[in-house]
Amino acid sequence: MKARLREMCWKLAVTLGLVEPPRMQPIPIRAERDPAAQRRR
């Protein structure tokens, strides 16, 4: 119950502009490449 109330208050603060919303950070994903494809480049 506390967590839900806290979340609602935080969302309200974000809506009112009192708190800056979190920004999603791109997660770098390493592409799995075979050694032959790397040699061709």
Sequence and secondary structure as in RCSB ss.txt:
>XXXX:A:sequence
MKARLREMCWKLAVTLGLVEPPRMQPIPIRAERDPAAQRRR
>XXXX:A:secstr
 HHHHHHHHHHHHHHHTSS               HHHHHH 
